[in-house]
Amino acid sequence: MLLPLARMNSSAFSFLSNFVLVLLLFVQVPSSSSNDDLFTACSKKFECGGVFAGFPFWGNDRSPACGVPELELRCENHIAKMNISQVAYRVLGISPDMETLRIAREDSFVGLCPPQFMNSTFNPKVFESDEGYKNLTFIYGCKDAPPTIPGTIPFTCKINEVNDQGGYILEGDTGPGECNRSVLVPVSITDWPPFWNMRALEEHLRKGFEVRLNVDRDACWKCIWSSGVCGIDNVNQTTCYRPNQSRGSKTCAPPGFPPNPAPALPSRGMYLNFLLESVYDELQSLVDASHTLVPFLFLLF
C-alpha cells in the first residue's frame, strides 16, 4: 500500500526531499570542468585511419578545451576530415615536428565536377603559407574555353541552372571574368603533371598540399617538459593542464619541481558518509513522530 503523504510529518518530508535531490545531484552530476578531467581528456590522441594528432587539434575524445577552435578533427568511415573556412578537407597527414598539415579538398576526390564553389582560404592567425606551392584558379560556366590564353587547361563541366559548360584552369589568383564561377585551390609544384593530362591533374589534386600551423608551440613544449598536457583557455591562448590543479596554468615548473598542488578536496565518499549520518540522526528524532517514514524511505530508494 502506498503511503498517504498527508499523514507524514511535514518537516520529515521536506528534509528527505531535499536529501534525495542533493544525493542525486551529487552522485550523477560530477563536475565536468575539473582540471583532472581536462588533463585526462587532453592526454588522449585523436586517431583515425592512420592519422594521429594531439595539441593543437581536438575532436572525437579530445575536448574542445584541448585544441584551437579552427582545428577540429572528425573521423568518418576511418577517414580523418576537417573544415577550414567552410571548405571540407581530408586530412592526409600531420607532422607535429615540422608543424605542418597535409590536406586535400574533399571535392577533389569526386572530380572537377561538381566542385564545392568556395575558395581555399586560411586564417593567418592559425595557418601560414608553405613553400613549394602555387594557386590554381578553376573557372566554370564559360561559353568557350579560351584557347588563345597560354597556360590554360580546358575542360567541360555541367553546373546546375547554368547552360554554359566550358571551363578552364589558370595559374594564379584570378576571378571568373565573363564566366560563371571560379574556385581558388593551392597545389604542390612537386611532380607537377603535364598540363594536357587532365586525369593526372585530378590525381595530383588528391595528393593535397601542406599548410604550416601558426600556434604557440614553445609554451606547449614547456608544458610537456613539466609533465603537463597542452590545451586552450577561454581566450584561445595556450594553457597547461595538470592533475591536482583547479585550472590551466601558463607557468611551467622544471622537472623535479612541480607546482604546489591545490589543497585536496574531501572525497565524494566523505561527503556521502556525512549525508547518510545526518539522515540517520534526523530519522532517529522523527521515528516516534511518524511510523510511516521507513516505508517512505524504501519507496524512494
C-alpha positions as CSV (number, residue, x, y, z in Angstrom):
1,M,0.0,0.0,0.0
2,L,1.3,3.4,-0.9
3,L,2.0,5.9,1.9
4,P,-0.6,8.7,2.3
5,L,1.5,11.8,2.1
6,A,-0.9,13.8,4.2
7,R,-0.1,11.7,7.2
8,M,3.6,12.4,7.1
9,N,5.3,14.9,9.3
10,S,5.9,18.0,7.1
11,S,9.4,18.6,8.4
12,A,10.4,15.0,7.8
13,F,9.1,15.1,4.2
14,S,10.9,18.4,3.5
15,F,14.2,17.1,4.9
16,L,14.0,13.8,3.0
17,S,13.0,15.5,-0.3
18,N,16.0,17.9,-0.1
19,F,18.3,15.0,0.8
20,V,17.2,12.9,-2.2
21,L,17.7,15.8,-4.6
22,V,21.2,16.6,-3.1
23,L,22.1,12.9,-3.3
24,L,21.0,12.5,-6.9
25,L,22.9,15.6,-8.0
26,F,26.0,14.5,-6.0
27,V,26.1,11.0,-7.5
28,Q,25.0,11.7,-11.1
29,V,26.4,15.1,-12.0
30,P,30.1,15.2,-11.3
31,S,32.0,18.4,-12.3
32,S,32.9,18.3,-16.0
33,S,35.2,21.3,-15.8
34,S,37.7,19.9,-13.2
35,N,41.3,20.1,-14.3
36,D,41.7,16.4,-13.7
37,D,39.1,15.7,-16.4
38,L,40.8,18.1,-18.8
39,F,44.2,16.6,-18.1
40,T,42.8,13.1,-18.8
41,A,40.9,14.2,-22.0
42,C,43.8,16.2,-23.4
43,S,46.2,13.3,-22.7
44,K,44.3,11.3,-25.3
45,K,45.3,11.4,-29.0
46,F,43.0,11.7,-32.0
47,E,43.2,8.5,-34.0
48,C,41.6,7.9,-37.4
49,G,42.8,5.9,-40.5
50,G,46.4,6.2,-39.6
51,V,46.2,9.9,-38.7
52,F,47.3,10.7,-35.1
53,A,47.1,14.1,-33.5
54,G,47.4,15.8,-30.2
55,F,47.7,19.5,-29.5
56,P,46.7,21.9,-31.2
57,F,43.9,19.7,-32.6
58,W,40.8,18.5,-30.9
59,G,37.8,16.2,-31.8
60,N,36.4,12.8,-31.0
61,D,37.6,12.0,-27.5
62,R,39.6,15.2,-27.2
63,S,37.6,18.1,-25.6
64,P,37.3,21.5,-27.3
65,A,39.5,22.8,-24.5
66,C,42.3,20.6,-25.8
67,G,42.9,22.5,-29.1
68,V,42.5,25.6,-31.3
69,P,38.8,26.1,-32.3
70,E,39.6,26.1,-36.0
71,L,41.5,22.8,-35.8
72,E,38.6,20.4,-35.0
73,L,39.2,16.9,-36.5
74,R,36.5,14.3,-37.1
75,C,36.6,10.7,-38.2
76,E,34.2,9.5,-41.0
77,N,34.5,5.9,-42.3
78,H,38.1,5.7,-41.0
79,I,39.0,8.9,-42.9
80,A,40.2,12.0,-40.9
81,K,38.4,15.2,-42.0
82,M,38.1,18.8,-41.1
83,N,36.5,22.0,-42.2
84,I,38.6,25.2,-42.8
85,S,36.8,28.4,-43.7
86,Q,33.6,26.3,-44.5
87,V,35.5,24.1,-47.0
88,A,35.7,20.4,-46.4
89,Y,39.1,18.7,-46.4
90,R,40.6,15.3,-46.0
91,V,43.5,15.1,-43.6
92,L,46.2,13.1,-45.3
93,G,48.9,13.6,-42.7
94,I,50.1,15.6,-39.7
95,S,53.7,16.3,-38.9
96,P,54.0,17.6,-35.4
97,D,57.8,18.0,-35.7
98,M,57.5,20.2,-38.8
99,E,54.3,21.7,-37.6
100,T,52.6,21.0,-40.9
101,L,49.3,19.6,-42.0
102,R,48.7,17.9,-45.4
103,I,45.2,18.2,-46.6
104,A,43.2,17.8,-49.8
105,R,39.9,19.3,-50.7
106,E,37.1,16.8,-50.3
107,D,35.6,17.7,-53.7
108,S,38.8,16.7,-55.4
109,F,38.0,13.1,-54.7
110,V,34.8,13.5,-56.7
111,G,36.5,15.2,-59.7
112,L,36.5,18.6,-61.2
113,C,32.7,18.4,-61.5
114,P,30.8,19.4,-59.4
115,P,33.1,21.3,-57.1
116,Q,32.3,23.0,-53.8
117,F,32.2,26.5,-55.1
118,M,34.3,28.1,-52.3
119,N,37.9,29.3,-52.4
120,S,40.5,27.6,-50.3
121,T,41.3,30.4,-47.8
122,F,43.1,30.1,-44.5
123,N,43.0,32.2,-41.3
124,P,46.6,33.7,-41.0
125,K,46.2,33.6,-37.2
126,V,46.2,29.8,-37.4
127,F,47.8,28.9,-40.7
128,E,50.9,30.0,-42.6
129,S,51.7,29.5,-46.3
130,D,54.4,26.9,-47.1
131,E,57.0,26.9,-49.8
132,G,56.6,24.7,-52.9
133,Y,53.0,25.5,-53.6
134,K,51.1,27.7,-56.0
135,N,47.5,28.7,-56.6
136,L,45.3,27.5,-59.4
137,T,42.0,29.1,-60.4
138,F,39.4,26.7,-61.7
139,I,36.9,28.7,-63.8
140,Y,33.4,27.3,-64.5
141,G,30.4,28.2,-66.7
142,C,32.1,29.6,-69.8
143,K,30.7,29.7,-73.3
144,D,34.1,28.5,-74.6
145,A,37.4,27.7,-73.1
146,P,39.8,30.5,-74.4
147,P,42.4,28.7,-76.4
148,T,44.2,31.9,-77.1
149,I,45.3,32.3,-73.5
150,P,48.6,30.4,-72.9
151,G,48.8,28.1,-70.0
152,T,45.1,27.3,-69.8
153,I,43.8,23.8,-69.3
154,P,40.3,23.5,-70.8
155,F,37.6,21.1,-69.6
156,T,33.8,20.8,-69.6
157,C,31.6,20.7,-66.5
158,K,27.8,20.8,-66.1
159,I,26.6,23.2,-63.5
160,N,23.0,23.2,-62.3
161,E,21.0,26.1,-63.7
162,V,23.9,27.2,-65.9
163,N,23.8,26.5,-69.7
164,D,27.4,27.1,-70.5
165,Q,29.6,24.0,-69.7
166,G,33.0,25.3,-70.7
167,G,35.8,25.6,-68.1
168,Y,39.5,26.1,-67.8
169,I,42.3,26.3,-65.3
170,L,44.7,29.2,-64.9
171,E,47.8,29.6,-62.7
172,G,47.5,32.4,-60.0
173,D,44.5,34.0,-58.4
174,T,42.1,35.3,-61.0
175,G,38.3,35.8,-60.9
176,P,35.7,34.2,-63.1
177,G,35.8,37.1,-65.6
178,E,32.9,36.6,-68.1
179,C,32.3,33.1,-66.8
180,N,30.0,32.0,-64.1
181,R,32.2,31.0,-61.1
182,S,35.8,30.4,-60.0
183,V,37.5,28.4,-57.3
184,L,41.0,29.0,-55.9
185,V,42.9,25.9,-55.0
186,P,46.6,25.6,-53.7
187,V,48.6,22.8,-55.4
188,S,52.0,21.3,-54.9
189,I,54.6,22.2,-57.7
190,T,56.5,19.0,-56.9
191,D,55.9,16.3,-59.6
192,W,53.6,18.7,-61.4
193,P,51.9,16.7,-64.2
194,P,51.7,17.8,-67.9
195,F,49.0,20.4,-68.5
196,W,47.3,18.3,-71.1
197,N,46.8,15.3,-68.9
198,M,43.6,16.0,-67.0
199,R,43.5,12.6,-65.3
200,A,47.0,13.1,-63.9
201,L,46.0,16.6,-62.7
202,E,43.0,15.2,-60.9
203,E,45.2,12.6,-59.2
204,H,47.7,15.3,-58.3
205,L,44.9,17.3,-56.6
206,R,44.1,14.3,-54.4
207,K,47.6,14.2,-53.1
208,G,46.8,17.5,-51.4
209,F,49.0,20.3,-50.2
210,E,50.7,21.4,-46.9
211,V,49.9,24.3,-44.7
212,R,52.0,25.3,-41.7
213,L,50.4,25.7,-38.3
214,N,50.8,29.1,-36.6
215,V,50.4,28.2,-32.9
216,D,52.4,28.8,-29.7
217,R,54.4,25.6,-29.7
218,D,57.1,26.9,-27.3
219,A,54.6,27.2,-24.5
220,C,53.3,23.7,-25.2
221,W,56.8,22.2,-25.1
222,K,57.4,23.8,-21.7
223,C,54.1,22.4,-20.5
224,I,55.1,18.8,-21.7
225,W,58.5,19.2,-20.1
226,S,56.8,19.9,-16.8
227,S,54.6,16.7,-17.1
228,G,51.5,18.6,-18.2
229,V,49.3,18.5,-21.3
230,C,48.5,21.4,-23.5
231,G,45.2,23.0,-24.1
232,I,43.4,26.2,-24.9
233,D,41.9,28.6,-22.3
234,N,38.7,30.7,-22.7
235,V,40.6,33.4,-24.6
236,N,42.2,31.0,-27.1
237,Q,45.6,31.1,-25.5
238,T,47.8,28.1,-25.0
239,T,47.5,26.8,-21.4
240,C,48.8,23.8,-19.4
241,Y,46.6,21.2,-17.6
242,R,48.0,19.2,-14.8
243,P,46.3,17.0,-12.2
244,N,45.5,18.5,-8.8
245,Q,45.1,22.0,-10.2
246,S,41.8,23.8,-10.4
247,R,42.6,25.5,-13.7
248,G,45.1,25.7,-16.5
249,S,48.4,27.4,-16.0
250,K,50.7,29.4,-18.2
251,T,53.6,28.8,-15.9
252,C,55.7,25.7,-16.1
253,A,57.9,24.4,-13.3
254,P,61.1,22.5,-14.3
255,P,61.2,18.7,-13.9
256,G,61.6,17.6,-10.3
257,F,60.0,20.9,-9.0
258,P,56.2,20.5,-9.7
259,P,54.0,23.4,-8.8
260,N,52.3,23.3,-5.4
261,P,49.1,21.3,-5.8
262,A,45.8,22.8,-4.8
263,P,44.6,21.7,-1.4
264,A,43.0,18.3,-1.6
265,L,39.2,18.4,-1.6
266,P,37.2,15.9,0.5
267,S,36.4,12.8,-1.4
268,R,32.9,12.0,-2.6
269,G,32.9,9.1,-0.1
270,M,33.4,11.5,2.8
271,Y,30.6,13.7,1.6
272,L,28.3,10.8,1.2
273,N,29.1,9.4,4.7
274,F,28.3,12.8,6.1
275,L,25.0,13.0,4.4
276,L,24.0,9.5,5.5
277,E,25.0,10.1,9.1
278,S,22.9,13.3,9.0
279,V,19.9,11.4,7.7
280,Y,20.3,8.7,10.3
281,D,20.3,11.2,13.1
282,E,17.3,13.0,11.7
283,L,15.4,9.8,11.2
284,Q,16.1,8.8,14.8
285,S,14.4,12.0,16.0
286,L,11.5,11.6,13.7
287,V,10.7,7.9,14.0
288,D,8.4,8.5,17.0
289,A,6.5,11.2,15.2
290,S,5.6,9.1,12.2
291,H,5.7,5.3,11.9
292,T,5.4,5.6,8.1
293,L,8.7,7.2,7.5
294,V,10.5,3.9,7.0
295,P,8.1,2.7,4.2
296,F,8.5,6.1,2.5
297,L,12.3,5.8,2.6
298,F,12.0,2.3,0.9
299,L,9.8,3.8,-1.7
300,L,12.3,6.5,-2.6
301,F,15.2,4.0,-2.9
